[in-house]
Amino acid sequence: MEQSFFTWEALSTMGGASLLTFFIVQYTKGLLDRYLPWPTDYYAVVIAFVVLLVAQLAVGANGADWRLYALTFANAFLVAAAAAQMQSKSLHPPGANPPQPQRIDLPATLQQSGEQDPRRPKQHAELSSQKAQDASST
């Protein structure tokens, strides 16, 4: 396989545009979050639109044709979705074991006394009996 950089023709393809979109979004989303709290998905669509538009204009598309902008807008969503899939695969590679849930043990004092763990919600029966006690005391 030949090692090469991006070309305008490669950026006009789904693979090239989504890869460059992925890189730009990953390297700049922290800066965006600092100044503008905007969802990353929307940001990726804007970046994809710019990448596709510049690539199309660079290979000779007519900038005065409205169809260029309409099609680039539609394709930007596809490219942004492909870039999001790349992000997902980089965080959770196929075949990797999912993280196991952590087991939280009760403190020893609660285990010995048989008390309810205050971090857990009370059971339905306990709530009903508590409501009945409250009603009889009033």
N, C-alpha and C positions, 0 to 999 in steps of 0.2 A: 504494500500500500504506500502510495506516495505521500510524503509529508508536505503540506502546503498551507499557506495562510488563506484567509477569506479572500474571495474574489467577488466582484459585483454580481456575477452570474450565480455564485454559490449563495450569496445573501438573498437572492431572489427566490430561492427554494425554501421549502418548509423546514428542512433540517438546518440549513445555514441560518435562516432568520430566527428560528426558535433557539438555537444555541447562543447566538449573539444576544438575543433578548434575555435569556437566562443569565448570562454573564453580567450584562449591564444592570439588571434588576438586583442581582445578588450583591454586587459591589456598591450600589448606590441606595438601596432601600433604607439603610440605617441613617443616611443623611436626610432622606426624605422624611422618615419618621420623626426626626429631630425638629424639623421646621414645619411640616405639614402632616397632620394625622390623617392620612388618606389610605384606604385599603390597597394592599400590595397588588391585588388582582387588577384593579383599575389602572394602577401605575404600569403594570406589565402590558396592558392593552395599548396604552399611550406609547410606550417604548417600542412595542412591536409595530405600531402604525408608522412611527418615524423611521425605523429600520427598513421596513418594506418600501415606504415611499422613496427614501433616498436611494435604495437599491434599484428600484424601477426607473427613477429619473436618471440614474447613472448609466443604465444600459440602453437609454434612448427613448423612454416612454415620453409621450406628449404631455407636458405639464398643464396644458390648457384644456385637456379632455377631462370632463367631470367623471367619466367612468373609471378613470385611474383612481380617483379618491374614494369612490364608492366601493370598488373592489378591494382596495387596500384596507379600508375600514373593516370590511367583512373578514378579510384574511387575517387582520390583526387579532381578532378573537381566537381564531384557530391557532395562530402562532403563540399567543399568550397561554392558551390551554396546554400546548405541547411543552412550553417552558415550565409551566407549573408541574407537569408530570415529571419533568427532569428533576425538579426540586424535590418532589415526593420520593423519587427513586434514589436520590442522593442521601436523603434522610433515613429511608427504610429500604435498603437494598433487598432485592429478591433473594430468598433463601436464608436471610438473617433471622435469627430467633427473636420473636417479639419479647419485650421486657416482661418479666414475671412480676405479678403484683406482690407488694411487700406485705408480710404478715406482721400485724401489730398485736403484740401480746398485752394482756391486761397487767396493770401494775400488781405486784405481789400482794399488796395490802387488800386490793379489791378481790383477788382470787380467794384469799383466806376468809374474808368476811362474807362473801357471797353477795356483795352490793352490786348494783347496776353500774356499769362503766359510764361516767358522765359524758363521754365522747359519743356514745351511742344513743340513738333516740329510744325513748321508752316504748315498750311493747304495747299493743292495742289493749290487751286485758289490763295491764297496769294503769293505763290512762283511764279506762272505764271505771275501775275501782277507785281511783283517785278522785274522779269527778263525783262518784257516788258519795264518798266521804265528805267532800267539800259541800255537797248539797245537803247532807244530813247535819252538818255542823252549823249551817246558816239558818 
